[in-house]
């Protein structure tokens, strides 16, 4: 597991009070026990799936709003900028 995967796994598990350096947890301030590498790997996969689902939902909501307003994404950018 790399640094990003470990961090993603810890975030998915809702843990705080940690520092990851390289591929190791170097500071642990949580009262919870450190998760195993297997638990982190599983949680990191769930984090990726959650992030993808949230991005897809956001894109769908934006498209629906633009359709309801009857404007394109480029026209919306003109309004904002």
Gaussian input, Z-matrix of N, CA and C with variables (Angstrom, degrees):
# hf/3-21g

backbone

0 1
 N
 C     1     B1
 C     2     B2     1     A1
 N     3     B3     2     A2     1     D1
 C     4     B4     3     A3     2     D2
 C     5     B5     4     A4     3     D3
 N     6     B6     5     A5     4     D4
 C     7     B7     6     A6     5     D5
 C     8     B8     7     A7     6     D6
 N     9     B9     8     A8     7     D7
 C    10    B10     9     A9     8     D8
 C    11    B11    10    A10     9     D9
 N    12    B12    11    A11    10    D10
 C    13    B13    12    A12    11    D11
 C    14    B14    13    A13    12    D12
 N    15    B15    14    A14    13    D13
 C    16    B16    15    A15    14    D14
 C    17    B17    16    A16    15    D15
 N    18    B18    17    A17    16    D16
 C    19    B19    18    A18    17    D17
 C    20    B20    19    A19    18    D18
 N    21    B21    20    A20    19    D19
 C    22    B22    21    A21    20    D20
 C    23    B23    22    A22    21    D21
 N    24    B24    23    A23    22    D22
 C    25    B25    24    A24    23    D23
 C    26    B26    25    A25    24    D24
 N    27    B27    26    A26    25    D25
 C    28    B28    27    A27    26    D26
 C    29    B29    28    A28    27    D27
 N    30    B30    29    A29    28    D28
 C    31    B31    30    A30    29    D29
 C    32    B32    31    A31    30    D30
 N    33    B33    32    A32    31    D31
 C    34    B34    33    A33    32    D32
 C    35    B35    34    A34    33    D33
 N    36    B36    35    A35    34    D34
 C    37    B37    36    A36    35    D35
 C    38    B38    37    A37    36    D36
 N    39    B39    38    A38    37    D37
 C    40    B40    39    A39    38    D38
 C    41    B41    40    A40    39    D39
 N    42    B42    41    A41    40    D40
 C    43    B43    42    A42    41    D41
 C    44    B44    43    A43    42    D42
 N    45    B45    44    A44    43    D43
 C    46    B46    45    A45    44    D44
 C    47    B47    46    A46    45    D45
 N    48    B48    47    A47    46    D46
 C    49    B49    48    A48    47    D47
 C    50    B50    49    A49    48    D48
 N    51    B51    50    A50    49    D49
 C    52    B52    51    A51    50    D50
 C    53    B53    52    A52    51    D51
 N    54    B54    53    A53    52    D52
 C    55    B55    54    A54    53    D53
 C    56    B56    55    A55    54    D54
 N    57    B57    56    A56    55    D55
 C    58    B58    57    A57    56    D56
 C    59    B59    58    A58    57    D57
 N    60    B60    59    A59    58    D58
 C    61    B61    60    A60    59    D59
 C    62    B62    61    A61    60    D60
 N    63    B63    62    A62    61    D61
 C    64    B64    63    A63    62    D62
 C    65    B65    64    A64    63    D63
 N    66    B66    65    A65    64    D64
 C    67    B67    66    A66    65    D65
 C    68    B68    67    A67    66    D66
 N    69    B69    68    A68    67    D67
 C    70    B70    69    A69    68    D68
 C    71    B71    70    A70    69    D69
 N    72    B72    71    A71    70    D70
 C    73    B73    72    A72    71    D71
 C    74    B74    73    A73    72    D72
 N    75    B75    74    A74    73    D73
 C    76    B76    75    A75    74    D74
 C    77    B77    76    A76    75    D75
 N    78    B78    77    A77    76    D76
 C    79    B79    78    A78    77    D77
 C    80    B80    79    A79    78    D78
 N    81    B81    80    A80    79    D79
 C    82    B82    81    A81    80    D80
 C    83    B83    82    A82    81    D81
 N    84    B84    83    A83    82    D82
 C    85    B85    84    A84    83    D83
 C    86    B86    85    A85    84    D84
 N    87    B87    86    A86    85    D85
 C    88    B88    87    A87    86    D86
 C    89    B89    88    A88    87    D87
 N    90    B90    89    A89    88    D88
 C    91    B91    90    A90    89    D89
 C    92    B92    91    A91    90    D90
 N    93    B93    92    A92    91    D91
 C    94    B94    93    A93    92    D92
 C    95    B95    94    A94    93    D93
 N    96    B96    95    A95    94    D94
 C    97    B97    96    A96    95    D95
 C    98    B98    97    A97    96    D96
 N    99    B99    98    A98    97    D97
 C   100   B100    99    A99    98    D98
 C   101   B101   100   A100    99    D99
 N   102   B102   101   A101   100   D100
 C   103   B103   102   A102   101   D101
 C   104   B104   103   A103   102   D102
 N   105   B105   104   A104   103   D103
 C   106   B106   105   A105   104   D104
 C   107   B107   106   A106   105   D105
 N   108   B108   107   A107   106   D106
 C   109   B109   108   A108   107   D107
 C   110   B110   109   A109   108   D108
 N   111   B111   110   A110   109   D109
 C   112   B112   111   A111   110   D110
 C   113   B113   112   A112   111   D111
 N   114   B114   113   A113   112   D112
 C   115   B115   114   A114   113   D113
 C   116   B116   115   A115   114   D114
 N   117   B117   116   A116   115   D115
 C   118   B118   117   A117   116   D116
 C   119   B119   118   A118   117   D117
 N   120   B120   119   A119   118   D118
 C   121   B121   120   A120   119   D119
 C   122   B122   121   A121   120   D120
 N   123   B123   122   A122   121   D121
 C   124   B124   123   A123   122   D122
 C   125   B125   124   A124   123   D123
 N   126   B126   125   A125   124   D124
 C   127   B127   126   A126   125   D125
 C   128   B128   127   A127   126   D126
 N   129   B129   128   A128   127   D127
 C   130   B130   129   A129   128   D128
 C   131   B131   130   A130   129   D129
 N   132   B132   131   A131   130   D130
 C   133   B133   132   A132   131   D131
 C   134   B134   133   A133   132   D132
 N   135   B135   134   A134   133   D133
 C   136   B136   135   A135   134   D134
 C   137   B137   136   A136   135   D135
 N   138   B138   137   A137   136   D136
 C   139   B139   138   A138   137   D137
 C   140   B140   139   A139   138   D138
 N   141   B141   140   A140   139   D139
 C   142   B142   141   A141   140   D140
 C   143   B143   142   A142   141   D141
 N   144   B144   143   A143   142   D142
 C   145   B145   144   A144   143   D143
 C   146   B146   145   A145   144   D144
 N   147   B147   146   A146   145   D145
 C   148   B148   147   A147   146   D146
 C   149   B149   148   A148   147   D147
 N   150   B150   149   A149   148   D148
 C   151   B151   150   A150   149   D149
 C   152   B152   151   A151   150   D150
 N   153   B153   152   A152   151   D151
 C   154   B154   153   A153   152   D152
 C   155   B155   154   A154   153   D153
 N   156   B156   155   A155   154   D154
 C   157   B157   156   A156   155   D155
 C   158   B158   157   A157   156   D156
 N   159   B159   158   A158   157   D157
 C   160   B160   159   A159   158   D158
 C   161   B161   160   A160   159   D159
 N   162   B162   161   A161   160   D160
 C   163   B163   162   A162   161   D161
 C   164   B164   163   A163   162   D162
 N   165   B165   164   A164   163   D163
 C   166   B166   165   A165   164   D164
 C   167   B167   166   A166   165   D165
 N   168   B168   167   A167   166   D166
 C   169   B169   168   A168   167   D167
 C   170   B170   169   A169   168   D168
 N   171   B171   170   A170   169   D169
 C   172   B172   171   A171   170   D170
 C   173   B173   172   A172   171   D171
 N   174   B174   173   A173   172   D172
 C   175   B175   174   A174   173   D173
 C   176   B176   175   A175   174   D174
 N   177   B177   176   A176   175   D175
 C   178   B178   177   A177   176   D176
 C   179   B179   178   A178   177   D177
 N   180   B180   179   A179   178   D178
 C   181   B181   180   A180   179   D179
 C   182   B182   181   A181   180   D180
 N   183   B183   182   A182   181   D181
 C   184   B184   183   A183   182   D182
 C   185   B185   184   A184   183   D183
 N   186   B186   185   A185   184   D184
 C   187   B187   186   A186   185   D185
 C   188   B188   187   A187   186   D186
 N   189   B189   188   A188   187   D187
 C   190   B190   189   A189   188   D188
 C   191   B191   190   A190   189   D189
 N   192   B192   191   A191   190   D190
 C   193   B193   192   A192   191   D191
 C   194   B194   193   A193   192   D192
 N   195   B195   194   A194   193   D193
 C   196   B196   195   A195   194   D194
 C   197   B197   196   A196   195   D195
 N   198   B198   197   A197   196   D196
 C   199   B199   198   A198   197   D197
 C   200   B200   199   A199   198   D198
 N   201   B201   200   A200   199   D199
 C   202   B202   201   A201   200   D200
 C   203   B203   202   A202   201   D201
 N   204   B204   203   A203   202   D202
 C   205   B205   204   A204   203   D203
 C   206   B206   205   A205   204   D204
 N   207   B207   206   A206   205   D205
 C   208   B208   207   A207   206   D206
 C   209   B209   208   A208   207   D207
 N   210   B210   209   A209   208   D208
 C   211   B211   210   A210   209   D209
 C   212   B212   211   A211   210   D210
 N   213   B213   212   A212   211   D211
 C   214   B214   213   A213   212   D212
 C   215   B215   214   A214   213   D213
 N   216   B216   215   A215   214   D214
 C   217   B217   216   A216   215   D215
 C   218   B218   217   A217   216   D216
 N   219   B219   218   A218   217   D217
 C   220   B220   219   A219   218   D218
 C   221   B221   220   A220   219   D219
 N   222   B222   221   A221   220   D220
 C   223   B223   222   A222   221   D221
 C   224   B224   223   A223   222   D222
 N   225   B225   224   A224   223   D223
 C   226   B226   225   A225   224   D224
 C   227   B227   226   A226   225   D225
 N   228   B228   227   A227   226   D226
 C   229   B229   228   A228   227   D227
 C   230   B230   229   A229   228   D228
 N   231   B231   230   A230   229   D229
 C   232   B232   231   A231   230   D230
 C   233   B233   232   A232   231   D231
 N   234   B234   233   A233   232   D232
 C   235   B235   234   A234   233   D233
 C   236   B236   235   A235   234   D234
 N   237   B237   236   A236   235   D235
 C   238   B238   237   A237   236   D236
 C   239   B239   238   A238   237   D237
 N   240   B240   239   A239   238   D238
 C   241   B241   240   A240   239   D239
 C   242   B242   241   A241   240   D240

   B1=1.4452
   B2=1.5226
   B3=1.3212
   B4=1.4530
   B5=1.5296
   B6=1.3130
   B7=1.4568
   B8=1.5183
   B9=1.3199
   B10=1.4642
   B11=1.5261
   B12=1.3193
   B13=1.4647
   B14=1.5284
   B15=1.3168
   B16=1.4633
   B17=1.5264
   B18=1.3323
   B19=1.4675
   B20=1.5214
   B21=1.3264
   B22=1.4653
   B23=1.5258
   B24=1.3168
   B25=1.4643
   B26=1.5147
   B27=1.3249
   B28=1.4667
   B29=1.5241
   B30=1.3419
   B31=1.4735
   B32=1.5242
   B33=1.3279
   B34=1.4636
   B35=1.5231
   B36=1.3183
   B37=1.4643
   B38=1.5308
   B39=1.3445
   B40=1.4627
   B41=1.5158
   B42=1.3193
   B43=1.4596
   B44=1.5258
   B45=1.3249
   B46=1.4632
   B47=1.5157
   B48=1.3301
   B49=1.4579
   B50=1.5147
   B51=1.3225
   B52=1.4607
   B53=1.5238
   B54=1.3258
   B55=1.4619
   B56=1.5116
   B57=1.3233
   B58=1.4629
   B59=1.5222
   B60=1.3231
   B61=1.4566
   B62=1.5162
   B63=1.3219
   B64=1.4607
   B65=1.5173
   B66=1.3160
   B67=1.4664
   B68=1.5307
   B69=1.3455
   B70=1.4642
   B71=1.5257
   B72=1.3139
   B73=1.4619
   B74=1.5263
   B75=1.3406
   B76=1.4619
   B77=1.5225
   B78=1.3326
   B79=1.4558
   B80=1.5129
   B81=1.3281
   B82=1.4589
   B83=1.5155
   B84=1.3288
   B85=1.4579
   B86=1.5207
   B87=1.3076
   B88=1.4605
   B89=1.5188
   B90=1.3228
   B91=1.4638
   B92=1.5214
   B93=1.3364
   B94=1.4610
   B95=1.5342
   B96=1.3248
   B97=1.4672
   B98=1.5314
   B99=1.3071
   B100=1.4677
   B101=1.5208
   B102=1.3269
   B103=1.4625
   B104=1.5275
   B105=1.3090
   B106=1.4668
   B107=1.5278
   B108=1.3113
   B109=1.4701
   B110=1.5300
   B111=1.3161
   B112=1.4688
   B113=1.5262
   B114=1.3378
   B115=1.4638
   B116=1.5203
   B117=1.3338
   B118=1.4612
   B119=1.5252
   B120=1.3232
   B121=1.4653
   B122=1.5294
   B123=1.3281
   B124=1.4658
   B125=1.5302
   B126=1.3335
   B127=1.4598
   B128=1.5266
   B129=1.3326
   B130=1.4636
   B131=1.5235
   B132=1.3153
   B133=1.4675
   B134=1.5226
   B135=1.3248
   B136=1.4649
   B137=1.5299
   B138=1.3381
   B139=1.4651
   B140=1.5261
   B141=1.3264
   B142=1.4683
   B143=1.5282
   B144=1.3143
   B145=1.4615
   B146=1.5275
   B147=1.3197
   B148=1.4596
   B149=1.5249
   B150=1.3233
   B151=1.4639
   B152=1.5229
   B153=1.3250
   B154=1.4667
   B155=1.5218
   B156=1.3238
   B157=1.4676
   B158=1.5241
   B159=1.3241
   B160=1.4586
   B161=1.5241
   B162=1.3341
   B163=1.4643
   B164=1.5306
   B165=1.3152
   B166=1.4671
   B167=1.5231
   B168=1.3168
   B169=1.4672
   B170=1.5244
   B171=1.3189
   B172=1.4587
   B173=1.5226
   B174=1.3282
   B175=1.4665
   B176=1.5248
   B177=1.3135
   B178=1.4678
   B179=1.5263
   B180=1.3291
   B181=1.4620
   B182=1.5262
   B183=1.3346
   B184=1.4657
   B185=1.5217
   B186=1.3184
   B187=1.4695
   B188=1.5247
   B189=1.3293
   B190=1.4583
   B191=1.5280
   B192=1.3156
   B193=1.4581
   B194=1.5262
   B195=1.3264
   B196=1.4633
   B197=1.5242
   B198=1.3187
   B199=1.4647
   B200=1.5275
   B201=1.3322
   B202=1.4649
   B203=1.5294
   B204=1.3427
   B205=1.4627
   B206=1.5259
   B207=1.3240
   B208=1.4585
   B209=1.5148
   B210=1.3543
   B211=1.4635
   B212=1.5248
   B213=1.3244
   B214=1.4657
   B215=1.5246
   B216=1.3228
   B217=1.4640
   B218=1.5253
   B219=1.3232
   B220=1.4645
   B221=1.5240
   B222=1.3138
   B223=1.4651
   B224=1.5290
   B225=1.3163
   B226=1.4678
   B227=1.5197
   B228=1.3276
   B229=1.4713
   B230=1.5215
   B231=1.3177
   B232=1.4656
   B233=1.5163
   B234=1.3177
   B235=1.4530
   B236=1.5248
   B237=1.3137
   B238=1.4625
   B239=1.5251
   B240=1.3254
   B241=1.4640
   B242=1.4316
   A1=109.42
   A2=114.99
   A3=118.14
   A4=110.40
   A5=116.01
   A6=122.65
   A7=111.91
   A8=117.41
   A9=121.42
   A10=111.31
   A11=117.43
   A12=120.68
   A13=111.29
   A14=116.52
   A15=120.21
   A16=110.07
   A17=116.89
   A18=121.29
   A19=111.00
   A20=116.48
   A21=120.12
   A22=111.08
   A23=116.80
   A24=120.98
   A25=111.85
   A26=116.28
   A27=120.21
   A28=111.18
   A29=116.71
   A30=119.99
   A31=110.47
   A32=117.51
   A33=121.04
   A34=110.72
   A35=116.88
   A36=121.34
   A37=111.99
   A38=116.38
   A39=120.46
   A40=114.04
   A41=116.36
   A42=120.27
   A43=110.50
   A44=116.02
   A45=122.22
   A46=108.63
   A47=115.70
   A48=119.94
   A49=113.32
   A50=116.02
   A51=120.12
   A52=109.99
   A53=114.89
   A54=122.93
   A55=107.03
   A56=115.57
   A57=120.88
   A58=107.66
   A59=115.60
   A60=121.84
   A61=107.33
   A62=115.24
   A63=118.91
   A64=108.97
   A65=115.96
   A66=119.59
   A67=111.89
   A68=115.71
   A69=120.16
   A70=111.03
   A71=115.69
   A72=120.73
   A73=105.74
   A74=116.12
   A75=120.08
   A76=113.35
   A77=117.23
   A78=120.77
   A79=107.78
   A80=116.15
   A81=121.44
   A82=108.56
   A83=117.71
   A84=122.02
   A85=112.49
   A86=117.62
   A87=121.94
   A88=110.27
   A89=115.50
   A90=120.06
   A91=111.01
   A92=115.92
   A93=121.28
   A94=109.01
   A95=117.91
   A96=119.34
   A97=109.91
   A98=116.01
   A99=119.76
   A100=109.33
   A101=116.83
   A102=119.37
   A103=110.73
   A104=115.41
   A105=120.20
   A106=108.95
   A107=115.93
   A108=120.07
   A109=110.11
   A110=116.95
   A111=120.26
   A112=110.28
   A113=116.47
   A114=120.14
   A115=110.68
   A116=116.94
   A117=120.68
   A118=111.22
   A119=116.71
   A120=120.45
   A121=110.76
   A122=116.29
   A123=120.84
   A124=110.26
   A125=117.05
   A126=121.45
   A127=111.15
   A128=117.73
   A129=121.07
   A130=110.35
   A131=117.14
   A132=121.35
   A133=109.87
   A134=116.86
   A135=121.13
   A136=110.67
   A137=117.34
   A138=122.05
   A139=109.70
   A140=116.32
   A141=120.29
   A142=110.58
   A143=117.03
   A144=120.97
   A145=110.77
   A146=116.86
   A147=121.53
   A148=110.73
   A149=116.59
   A150=120.79
   A151=111.33
   A152=117.32
   A153=121.22
   A154=111.14
   A155=116.18
   A156=120.54
   A157=110.80
   A158=117.24
   A159=120.79
   A160=111.10
   A161=117.11
   A162=121.04
   A163=110.43
   A164=116.94
   A165=120.84
   A166=110.81
   A167=116.90
   A168=120.65
   A169=110.65
   A170=116.61
   A171=120.71
   A172=110.67
   A173=117.23
   A174=121.20
   A175=111.19
   A176=116.43
   A177=120.84
   A178=110.57
   A179=116.73
   A180=120.60
   A181=111.54
   A182=116.67
   A183=120.34
   A184=110.93
   A185=116.15
   A186=120.25
   A187=110.63
   A188=117.01
   A189=120.71
   A190=111.04
   A191=116.81
   A192=120.64
   A193=110.98
   A194=116.86
   A195=120.16
   A196=110.82
   A197=116.65
   A198=120.51
   A199=110.53
   A200=116.28
   A201=120.08
   A202=111.12
   A203=116.26
   A204=120.81
   A205=112.22
   A206=116.16
   A207=120.70
   A208=113.47
   A209=116.59
   A210=120.58
   A211=109.90
   A212=114.86
   A213=120.21
   A214=109.20
   A215=116.12
   A216=121.15
   A217=110.34
   A218=117.62
   A219=120.85
   A220=111.34
   A221=116.79
   A222=120.46
   A223=110.75
   A224=117.01
   A225=120.91
   A226=109.93
   A227=117.30
   A228=120.65
   A229=110.30
   A230=117.41
   A231=120.66
   A232=111.22
   A233=116.86
   A234=120.68
   A235=112.02
   A236=116.24
   A237=121.51
   A238=110.81
   A239=116.70
   A240=121.44
   A241=115.37
   D1=141.90
   D2=177.53
   D3=-98.35
   D4=178.45
   D5=-176.77
   D6=-56.36
   D7=-48.46
   D8=-177.45
   D9=-62.37
   D10=-41.68
   D11=-179.92
   D12=-64.70
   D13=-40.40
   D14=178.53
   D15=-64.04
   D16=-46.43
   D17=179.00
   D18=-61.61
   D19=-43.48
   D20=179.09
   D21=-62.11
   D22=-41.59
   D23=178.41
   D24=-62.83
   D25=-42.89
   D26=178.94
   D27=-64.98
   D28=-39.73
   D29=177.50
   D30=-65.29
   D31=-42.52
   D32=179.82
   D33=-61.32
   D34=-36.36
   D35=179.92
   D36=-78.44
   D37=-5.67
   D38=178.15
   D39=74.02
   D40=23.83
   D41=-177.77
   D42=-90.60
   D43=144.60
   D44=177.20
   D45=-129.18
   D46=169.47
   D47=177.21
   D48=79.37
   D49=44.80
   D50=-179.24
   D51=-140.08
   D52=157.32
   D53=172.75
   D54=-133.65
   D55=133.88
   D56=177.38
   D57=-114.17
   D58=127.46
   D59=176.49
   D60=-120.85
   D61=121.16
   D62=-176.24
   D63=64.42
   D64=-121.93
   D65=179.98
   D66=-114.26
   D67=28.85
   D68=-179.83
   D69=-134.15
   D70=146.71
   D71=171.40
   D72=-80.83
   D73=114.19
   D74=-175.00
   D75=-100.75
   D76=-14.93
   D77=176.62
   D78=-140.35
   D79=128.34
   D80=-179.66
   D81=-131.29
   D82=110.07
   D83=-179.32
   D84=-112.19
   D85=3.41
   D86=-179.19
   D87=-76.95
   D88=149.18
   D89=174.81
   D90=-75.82
   D91=-21.06
   D92=177.20
   D93=-72.22
   D94=148.96
   D95=175.45
   D96=-69.31
   D97=151.56
   D98=177.82
   D99=-62.96
   D100=136.54
   D101=177.65
   D102=-71.38
   D103=156.11
   D104=176.88
   D105=-72.52
   D106=164.43
   D107=177.55
   D108=-63.32
   D109=-34.62
   D110=178.62
   D111=-65.45
   D112=-42.87
   D113=178.58
   D114=-65.48
   D115=-38.16
   D116=177.57
   D117=-65.67
   D118=-41.48
   D119=179.82
   D120=-62.28
   D121=-43.87
   D122=179.05
   D123=-64.33
   D124=-44.03
   D125=-179.71
   D126=-66.04
   D127=-36.57
   D128=178.82
   D129=-64.06
   D130=-38.34
   D131=177.04
   D132=-65.36
   D133=-41.59
   D134=177.81
   D135=-64.45
   D136=-38.48
   D137=178.83
   D138=-60.74
   D139=-45.80
   D140=179.88
   D141=-61.22
   D142=-42.69
   D143=179.46
   D144=-65.66
   D145=-41.29
   D146=178.81
   D147=-62.69
   D148=-44.69
   D149=-179.91
   D150=-63.95
   D151=-40.79
   D152=177.98
   D153=-64.06
   D154=-43.14
   D155=179.65
   D156=-64.32
   D157=-41.42
   D158=179.47
   D159=-65.78
   D160=-40.28
   D161=178.27
   D162=-64.16
   D163=-41.38
   D164=178.84
   D165=-65.27
   D166=-41.05
   D167=179.47
   D168=-64.93
   D169=-41.12
   D170=178.64
   D171=-63.56
   D172=-43.86
   D173=178.65
   D174=-61.94
   D175=-40.34
   D176=178.29
   D177=-64.48
   D178=-42.97
   D179=179.23
   D180=-64.01
   D181=-40.90
   D182=178.12
   D183=-63.45
   D184=-44.79
   D185=179.85
   D186=-62.15
   D187=-40.88
   D188=179.69
   D189=-65.17
   D190=-40.59
   D191=179.02
   D192=-65.53
   D193=-45.04
   D194=178.16
   D195=-60.52
   D196=-41.44
   D197=178.91
   D198=-64.32
   D199=-41.84
   D200=179.73
   D201=-64.68
   D202=-36.39
   D203=178.31
   D204=-79.11
   D205=-18.57
   D206=-179.70
   D207=73.64
   D208=32.08
   D209=178.32
   D210=-128.52
   D211=163.27
   D212=177.47
   D213=-89.93
   D214=169.46
   D215=177.02
   D216=-62.84
   D217=-38.47
   D218=178.29
   D219=-64.38
   D220=-39.11
   D221=177.76
   D222=-66.62
   D223=-37.14
   D224=177.49
   D225=-64.01
   D226=-40.13
   D227=178.47
   D228=-62.58
   D229=-38.21
   D230=177.73
   D231=-63.12
   D232=-38.29
   D233=179.33
   D234=-66.67
   D235=-37.41
   D236=-176.68
   D237=-77.74
   D238=-42.40
   D239=-173.85
   D240=-83.48

